[in-house]
Amino acid sequence: MENYHIVQGCIHRDGYTLGYSIEGEGEPLLIIGSHVFYPRTFSAGLRSKRKLIFIDHRGFAQAGRRAEARDCSLETITGDISAMCSALGLSRLDVLGHSGHGYMALEFARRRPDLVRKTVVVATGPSHSPEHMAYGERIWNMLAAPDRKHRLAHDLARMAAKIEAEPQKRFIWMCLGLAARSWFDPCFDASELWQGVHVNMPVFDSLWGEVFRDFDPVAALQEIQAPLLICMGRHDHLVAPLETWLPLIPANRQPAFALFERSGHAPQLEEAELFDETLLNFLA
């Protein structure tokens, strides 16, 4: 039984309805992404230690108009995050971004050092550039177990049929179809995590296809003043692996790293106890 208070609501900004869910007790931790999906991936125990504030970005928000190019820029998204912080009365907080939302967390920390105390990125490669993604692909081809590869081939065929039937949910069907590259258990079914999640495909196409491809991790690491923790799963075959971060680290600003040996793309769910301990130690 949940014994923590939950507050949900939304703000209206530039034609989008950006939802939020505030869950737990303690100092605030802002988690960027979907206020529907992400609460399902973090533990109840963490909510007893920190107040988790889950917020939408425009890719997950209900929209009252067609998406435009400006909706997909990190400048716009960090402006939305700032507006959410203002609406919720947040003046100093820690920030976490998972997967592609890690770039949003890094950009927010870079642009708003007055708000951000510490930054955490989880399952985020340095960028989605061809170079970084090709490195991850080589790791998959050389090291992934045969049963993972067989499972992927099976799931991709089902994914293609689902996308053809519901193209407006392509991002969700892709995430589900890539389970063998996403989870420590290659057969894990994440369908329940995605129930009721709304996606705006034009925003996702631009973010994952262009904005994250062109993200400059070197500039981000050099400019961010807040302490930074980078968490990766050993069996994450969706993004570039942890070692691709290492050549980019400035000599005078060393992030903390955590590698979760029995996780894929979601260590906060797959190794929740160890993840919570690692996170809380860093944020303490």
Secondary structure, 3 states (H helix, E strand, C coil): CCCCCEEEEEEEECCEEEEEEEECCCEEEEEEECCCCHHHHCCHHHHCCEEEEEEECCCCCEECCCCCHHHHCHHHHHHHHHHHHHHCCCCCEEEEEECCHHHHHHHHHHHCCCCEEEEEEECCCCCCCHHHHHHHHHHHHHHCCHHHHHHHHHHHHHHHHHHHHCHHHHHHHHHHHCHHHHCCCCCCCCHHHHCCCCCCHHHHHHHHHHHCCCCCHHHHHHHCCCCEEEEEECCCCCCCCHHHCHHHCCCCCCCEEEEECCCCCCHHHHCHHHHHHHHHHHHC
